[in-house]
Amino acid sequence: MKTQVAIIGAGPSGLLLSQRLHLAGVETVVLERHSRDHVLSRIRAGVLEQGLADMLRAAGVGDRMDAEGEIHDGCEIAFEDNRLRIDFAELTGGKTVMVYGQTEVTRDLYKARDAMGGTIIHNAENVALHDVDSDSPYVTYEKDGETHRLDCEFIAGCDGFHGPSRKAIPADRLKVFEKVYPFGWLGILSETPPVSEELIYSGHPRGFALCSLRSRVLSRYYVQVPADEKVDNWSDDRFWEELKSRLPSDVAADLVTGPSIEKSIAPLRSFVAEPLRYGRMFLVGDAGHIVPPTGAKGLNLAASDVFYLSNALIDYYRADDETGIEHYAEKALRRIWLAERFSWWMTTLLHKFDEEAFDVRVKRAELDHLVHSRAAQTALAENYVGLPYD
């Protein structure tokens, strides 16, 4: 089999890249290690920057998002029983975010690729990348007990943190920057009305908490727990009581509880791999970078990678222009590091660390500055709704 661009991974970044390239007349084949049902069973983030929402609309996959998603023009920061609303729209000249589950984005993209006859090969095992630094890279994989070869001109590694794409870069060429946090997020999904129409980020002496939502009848809540904590240690009742203890009293009083339909712990890390390009292979999304979820940047950073890479490949095939390809890593990394900084800042500000008294007072001063400084609120809002792609 042969194609122009081989895409490893059928998550939202791989499918969106395939969709954008298809619309521009560029051929793709997507390889996915898991089944479609498995891909669609993964519960992930649900806050889309305006840039991503606009990209989905332009790719013809925004109708259901616009019909069912929730436009948010602000969020709240809570601490010491205080609540500060950050007005995104007012501080950024009208920009907003869209609350719409990543699983639903993936579902919409699958539907669009199916409608256009896109080639997505599921259950592709033992994927390996070959000759990526040559003009004729190729990918091998196993399916149904047979080994297959996919020849291509470029490879996009959209295969996540544990995928094979990053491993195709020689160890002496790969540089990794990483910070592992000593805690994770215990999250539950419940069929209950959200406690607030907007997200509430709460910093508390007992630890961080987040009140989020997927819809008017589906809520997503998180509490900070030690990195080695086990889900089995947390009954629903224990979770709800702990969440209430970390929220302002008026919010806790309005919280509607119910059985969880999903419960899991996500570790927190900051991670960047450089370079994002090696020969004719490009890293996209979690294959090249991870952010803690505090700033809602994971999916959105993957989308900006797709924006830069799709534009670069389209320019190459339409005009034989390699400028975008040459500068993909540079453009993507600049935005990645800005998002890494913002996510690190939000995480440091709102989570409980093993801190000295000085650090606690500085954090309190930072929150006080945020309350009284329009400039500080504007900086938060601009980063949260998403920095420009160019």
Secondary structure as a PSIPRED ss2 file (coil, helix, strand):
# PSIPRED VFORMAT (PSIPRED V4.0)

   1 M C   1.000  0.000  0.000
   2 K E   0.000  0.000  1.000
   3 T C   1.000  0.000  0.000
   4 Q C   1.000  0.000  0.000
   5 V E   0.000  0.000  1.000
   6 A E   0.000  0.000  1.000
   7 I E   0.000  0.000  1.000
   8 I E   0.000  0.000  1.000
   9 G C   1.000  0.000  0.000
  10 A C   1.000  0.000  0.000
  11 G C   1.000  0.000  0.000
  12 P H   0.000  1.000  0.000
  13 S H   0.000  1.000  0.000
  14 G H   0.000  1.000  0.000
  15 L H   0.000  1.000  0.000
  16 L H   0.000  1.000  0.000
  17 L H   0.000  1.000  0.000
  18 S H   0.000  1.000  0.000
  19 Q H   0.000  1.000  0.000
  20 R H   0.000  1.000  0.000
  21 L H   0.000  1.000  0.000
  22 H H   0.000  1.000  0.000
  23 L H   0.000  1.000  0.000
  24 A C   1.000  0.000  0.000
  25 G C   1.000  0.000  0.000
  26 V C   1.000  0.000  0.000
  27 E C   1.000  0.000  0.000
  28 T E   0.000  0.000  1.000
  29 V E   0.000  0.000  1.000
  30 V E   0.000  0.000  1.000
  31 L E   0.000  0.000  1.000
  32 E C   1.000  0.000  0.000
  33 R C   1.000  0.000  0.000
  34 H C   1.000  0.000  0.000
  35 S C   1.000  0.000  0.000
  36 R H   0.000  1.000  0.000
  37 D H   0.000  1.000  0.000
  38 H H   0.000  1.000  0.000
  39 V H   0.000  1.000  0.000
  40 L H   0.000  1.000  0.000
  41 S H   0.000  1.000  0.000
  42 R C   1.000  0.000  0.000
  43 I C   1.000  0.000  0.000
  44 R C   1.000  0.000  0.000
  45 A C   1.000  0.000  0.000
  46 G C   1.000  0.000  0.000
  47 V E   0.000  0.000  1.000
  48 L E   0.000  0.000  1.000
  49 E E   0.000  0.000  1.000
  50 Q H   0.000  1.000  0.000
  51 G H   0.000  1.000  0.000
  52 L H   0.000  1.000  0.000
  53 A H   0.000  1.000  0.000
  54 D H   0.000  1.000  0.000
  55 M H   0.000  1.000  0.000
  56 L H   0.000  1.000  0.000
  57 R H   0.000  1.000  0.000
  58 A H   0.000  1.000  0.000
  59 A C   1.000  0.000  0.000
  60 G C   1.000  0.000  0.000
  61 V C   1.000  0.000  0.000
  62 G C   1.000  0.000  0.000
  63 D H   0.000  1.000  0.000
  64 R H   0.000  1.000  0.000
  65 M H   0.000  1.000  0.000
  66 D H   0.000  1.000  0.000
  67 A H   0.000  1.000  0.000
  68 E H   0.000  1.000  0.000
  69 G C   1.000  0.000  0.000
  70 E E   0.000  0.000  1.000
  71 I E   0.000  0.000  1.000
  72 H E   0.000  0.000  1.000
  73 D C   1.000  0.000  0.000
  74 G E   0.000  0.000  1.000
  75 C E   0.000  0.000  1.000
  76 E E   0.000  0.000  1.000
  77 I E   0.000  0.000  1.000
  78 A E   0.000  0.000  1.000
  79 F E   0.000  0.000  1.000
  80 E C   1.000  0.000  0.000
  81 D C   1.000  0.000  0.000
  82 N E   0.000  0.000  1.000
  83 R E   0.000  0.000  1.000
  84 L E   0.000  0.000  1.000
  85 R E   0.000  0.000  1.000
  86 I E   0.000  0.000  1.000
  87 D E   0.000  0.000  1.000
  88 F H   0.000  1.000  0.000
  89 A H   0.000  1.000  0.000
  90 E H   0.000  1.000  0.000
  91 L H   0.000  1.000  0.000
  92 T H   0.000  1.000  0.000
  93 G C   1.000  0.000  0.000
  94 G C   1.000  0.000  0.000
  95 K C   1.000  0.000  0.000
  96 T C   1.000  0.000  0.000
  97 V E   0.000  0.000  1.000
  98 M E   0.000  0.000  1.000
  99 V E   0.000  0.000  1.000
 100 Y C   1.000  0.000  0.000
 101 G C   1.000  0.000  0.000
 102 Q H   0.000  1.000  0.000
 103 T H   0.000  1.000  0.000
 104 E H   0.000  1.000  0.000
 105 V H   0.000  1.000  0.000
 106 T H   0.000  1.000  0.000
 107 R H   0.000  1.000  0.000
 108 D H   0.000  1.000  0.000
 109 L H   0.000  1.000  0.000
 110 Y H   0.000  1.000  0.000
 111 K H   0.000  1.000  0.000
 112 A H   0.000  1.000  0.000
 113 R H   0.000  1.000  0.000
 114 D H   0.000  1.000  0.000
 115 A H   0.000  1.000  0.000
 116 M C   1.000  0.000  0.000
 117 G C   1.000  0.000  0.000
 118 G C   1.000  0.000  0.000
 119 T E   0.000  0.000  1.000
 120 I E   0.000  0.000  1.000
 121 I E   0.000  0.000  1.000
 122 H C   1.000  0.000  0.000
 123 N C   1.000  0.000  0.000
 124 A C   1.000  0.000  0.000
 125 E E   0.000  0.000  1.000
 126 N E   0.000  0.000  1.000
 127 V E   0.000  0.000  1.000
 128 A E   0.000  0.000  1.000
 129 L E   0.000  0.000  1.000
 130 H E   0.000  0.000  1.000
 131 D C   1.000  0.000  0.000
 132 V C   1.000  0.000  0.000
 133 D C   1.000  0.000  0.000
 134 S C   1.000  0.000  0.000
 135 D C   1.000  0.000  0.000
 136 S C   1.000  0.000  0.000
 137 P C   1.000  0.000  0.000
 138 Y E   0.000  0.000  1.000
 139 V E   0.000  0.000  1.000
 140 T E   0.000  0.000  1.000
 141 Y E   0.000  0.000  1.000
 142 E E   0.000  0.000  1.000
 143 K E   0.000  0.000  1.000
 144 D C   1.000  0.000  0.000
 145 G C   1.000  0.000  0.000
 146 E E   0.000  0.000  1.000
 147 T E   0.000  0.000  1.000
 148 H E   0.000  0.000  1.000
 149 R E   0.000  0.000  1.000
 150 L E   0.000  0.000  1.000
 151 D E   0.000  0.000  1.000
 152 C C   1.000  0.000  0.000
 153 E C   1.000  0.000  0.000
 154 F E   0.000  0.000  1.000
 155 I E   0.000  0.000  1.000
 156 A E   0.000  0.000  1.000
 157 G E   0.000  0.000  1.000
 158 C C   1.000  0.000  0.000
 159 D C   1.000  0.000  0.000
 160 G C   1.000  0.000  0.000
 161 F C   1.000  0.000  0.000
 162 H C   1.000  0.000  0.000
 163 G C   1.000  0.000  0.000
 164 P C   1.000  0.000  0.000
 165 S C   1.000  0.000  0.000
 166 R H   0.000  1.000  0.000
 167 K H   0.000  1.000  0.000
 168 A H   0.000  1.000  0.000
 169 I C   1.000  0.000  0.000
 170 P C   1.000  0.000  0.000
 171 A C   1.000  0.000  0.000
 172 D C   1.000  0.000  0.000
 173 R C   1.000  0.000  0.000
 174 L C   1.000  0.000  0.000
 175 K E   0.000  0.000  1.000
 176 V E   0.000  0.000  1.000
 177 F E   0.000  0.000  1.000
 178 E E   0.000  0.000  1.000
 179 K E   0.000  0.000  1.000
 180 V E   0.000  0.000  1.000
 181 Y E   0.000  0.000  1.000
 182 P E   0.000  0.000  1.000
 183 F E   0.000  0.000  1.000
 184 G E   0.000  0.000  1.000
 185 W E   0.000  0.000  1.000
 186 L E   0.000  0.000  1.000
 187 G E   0.000  0.000  1.000
 188 I E   0.000  0.000  1.000
 189 L E   0.000  0.000  1.000
 190 S E   0.000  0.000  1.000
 191 E C   1.000  0.000  0.000
 192 T C   1.000  0.000  0.000
 193 P C   1.000  0.000  0.000
 194 P C   1.000  0.000  0.000
 195 V C   1.000  0.000  0.000
 196 S C   1.000  0.000  0.000
 197 E C   1.000  0.000  0.000
 198 E C   1.000  0.000  0.000
 199 L C   1.000  0.000  0.000
 200 I E   0.000  0.000  1.000
 201 Y E   0.000  0.000  1.000
 202 S E   0.000  0.000  1.000
 203 G E   0.000  0.000  1.000
 204 H C   1.000  0.000  0.000
 205 P C   1.000  0.000  0.000
 206 R C   1.000  0.000  0.000
 207 G C   1.000  0.000  0.000
 208 F C   1.000  0.000  0.000
 209 A E   0.000  0.000  1.000
 210 L E   0.000  0.000  1.000
 211 C E   0.000  0.000  1.000
 212 S E   0.000  0.000  1.000
 213 L E   0.000  0.000  1.000
 214 R E   0.000  0.000  1.000
 215 S E   0.000  0.000  1.000
 216 R C   1.000  0.000  0.000
 217 V C   1.000  0.000  0.000
 218 L E   0.000  0.000  1.000
 219 S E   0.000  0.000  1.000
 220 R E   0.000  0.000  1.000
 221 Y E   0.000  0.000  1.000
 222 Y E   0.000  0.000  1.000
 223 V E   0.000  0.000  1.000
 224 Q E   0.000  0.000  1.000
 225 V E   0.000  0.000  1.000
 226 P E   0.000  0.000  1.000
 227 A C   1.000  0.000  0.000
 228 D C   1.000  0.000  0.000
 229 E C   1.000  0.000  0.000
 230 K C   1.000  0.000  0.000
 231 V H   0.000  1.000  0.000
 232 D H   0.000  1.000  0.000
 233 N H   0.000  1.000  0.000
 234 W C   1.000  0.000  0.000
 235 S C   1.000  0.000  0.000
 236 D H   0.000  1.000  0.000
 237 D H   0.000  1.000  0.000
 238 R H   0.000  1.000  0.000
 239 F H   0.000  1.000  0.000
 240 W H   0.000  1.000  0.000
 241 E H   0.000  1.000  0.000
 242 E H   0.000  1.000  0.000
 243 L H   0.000  1.000  0.000
 244 K H   0.000  1.000  0.000
 245 S H   0.000  1.000  0.000
 246 R C   1.000  0.000  0.000
 247 L C   1.000  0.000  0.000
 248 P C   1.000  0.000  0.000
 249 S H   0.000  1.000  0.000
 250 D H   0.000  1.000  0.000
 251 V H   0.000  1.000  0.000
 252 A H   0.000  1.000  0.000
 253 A H   0.000  1.000  0.000
 254 D H   0.000  1.000  0.000
 255 L C   1.000  0.000  0.000
 256 V C   1.000  0.000  0.000
 257 T C   1.000  0.000  0.000
 258 G C   1.000  0.000  0.000
 259 P C   1.000  0.000  0.000
 260 S E   0.000  0.000  1.000
 261 I E   0.000  0.000  1.000
 262 E E   0.000  0.000  1.000
 263 K E   0.000  0.000  1.000
 264 S E   0.000  0.000  1.000
 265 I E   0.000  0.000  1.000
 266 A E   0.000  0.000  1.000
 267 P E   0.000  0.000  1.000
 268 L E   0.000  0.000  1.000
 269 R E   0.000  0.000  1.000
 270 S E   0.000  0.000  1.000
 271 F E   0.000  0.000  1.000
 272 V E   0.000  0.000  1.000
 273 A E   0.000  0.000  1.000
 274 E E   0.000  0.000  1.000
 275 P C   1.000  0.000  0.000
 276 L C   1.000  0.000  0.000
 277 R E   0.000  0.000  1.000
 278 Y E   0.000  0.000  1.000
 279 G C   1.000  0.000  0.000
 280 R C   1.000  0.000  0.000
 281 M E   0.000  0.000  1.000
 282 F E   0.000  0.000  1.000
 283 L E   0.000  0.000  1.000
 284 V C   1.000  0.000  0.000
 285 G H   0.000  1.000  0.000
 286 D H   0.000  1.000  0.000
 287 A H   0.000  1.000  0.000
 288 G C   1.000  0.000  0.000
 289 H E   0.000  0.000  1.000
 290 I E   0.000  0.000  1.000
 291 V C   1.000  0.000  0.000
 292 P C   1.000  0.000  0.000
 293 P H   0.000  1.000  0.000
 294 T H   0.000  1.000  0.000
 295 G H   0.000  1.000  0.000
 296 A C   1.000  0.000  0.000
 297 K C   1.000  0.000  0.000
 298 G H   0.000  1.000  0.000
 299 L H   0.000  1.000  0.000
 300 N H   0.000  1.000  0.000
 301 L H   0.000  1.000  0.000
 302 A H   0.000  1.000  0.000
 303 A H   0.000  1.000  0.000
 304 S H   0.000  1.000  0.000
 305 D H   0.000  1.000  0.000
 306 V H   0.000  1.000  0.000
 307 F H   0.000  1.000  0.000
 308 Y H   0.000  1.000  0.000
 309 L H   0.000  1.000  0.000
 310 S H   0.000  1.000  0.000
 311 N H   0.000  1.000  0.000
 312 A H   0.000  1.000  0.000
 313 L H   0.000  1.000  0.000
 314 I H   0.000  1.000  0.000
 315 D H   0.000  1.000  0.000
 316 Y H   0.000  1.000  0.000
 317 Y H   0.000  1.000  0.000
 318 R H   0.000  1.000  0.000
 319 A H   0.000  1.000  0.000
 320 D C   1.000  0.000  0.000
 321 D C   1.000  0.000  0.000
 322 E C   1.000  0.000  0.000
 323 T H   0.000  1.000  0.000
 324 G H   0.000  1.000  0.000
 325 I H   0.000  1.000  0.000
 326 E H   0.000  1.000  0.000
 327 H H   0.000  1.000  0.000
 328 Y H   0.000  1.000  0.000
 329 A H   0.000  1.000  0.000
 330 E H   0.000  1.000  0.000
 331 K H   0.000  1.000  0.000
 332 A H   0.000  1.000  0.000
 333 L H   0.000  1.000  0.000
 334 R H   0.000  1.000  0.000
 335 R H   0.000  1.000  0.000
 336 I H   0.000  1.000  0.000
 337 W H   0.000  1.000  0.000
 338 L H   0.000  1.000  0.000
 339 A H   0.000  1.000  0.000
 340 E H   0.000  1.000  0.000
 341 R H   0.000  1.000  0.000
 342 F H   0.000  1.000  0.000
 343 S H   0.000  1.000  0.000
 344 W H   0.000  1.000  0.000
 345 W H   0.000  1.000  0.000
 346 M H   0.000  1.000  0.000
 347 T H   0.000  1.000  0.000
 348 T H   0.000  1.000  0.000
 349 L H   0.000  1.000  0.000
 350 L H   0.000  1.000  0.000
 351 H C   1.000  0.000  0.000
 352 K C   1.000  0.000  0.000
 353 F C   1.000  0.000  0.000
 354 D C   1.000  0.000  0.000
 355 E C   1.000  0.000  0.000
 356 E C   1.000  0.000  0.000
 357 A H   0.000  1.000  0.000
 358 F H   0.000  1.000  0.000
 359 D H   0.000  1.000  0.000
 360 V H   0.000  1.000  0.000
 361 R H   0.000  1.000  0.000
 362 V H   0.000  1.000  0.000
 363 K H   0.000  1.000  0.000
 364 R H   0.000  1.000  0.000
 365 A H   0.000  1.000  0.000
 366 E H   0.000  1.000  0.000
 367 L H   0.000  1.000  0.000
 368 D H   0.000  1.000  0.000
 369 H H   0.000  1.000  0.000
 370 L H   0.000  1.000  0.000
 371 V H   0.000  1.000  0.000
 372 H H   0.000  1.000  0.000
 373 S C   1.000  0.000  0.000
 374 R H   0.000  1.000  0.000
 375 A H   0.000  1.000  0.000
 376 A H   0.000  1.000  0.000
 377 Q H   0.000  1.000  0.000
 378 T H   0.000  1.000  0.000
 379 A H   0.000  1.000  0.000
 380 L H   0.000  1.000  0.000
 381 A H   0.000  1.000  0.000
 382 E H   0.000  1.000  0.000
 383 N H   0.000  1.000  0.000
 384 Y H   0.000  1.000  0.000
 385 V H   0.000  1.000  0.000
 386 G C   1.000  0.000  0.000
 387 L C   1.000  0.000  0.000
 388 P C   1.000  0.000  0.000
 389 Y C   1.000  0.000  0.000
 390 D C   1.000  0.000  0.000
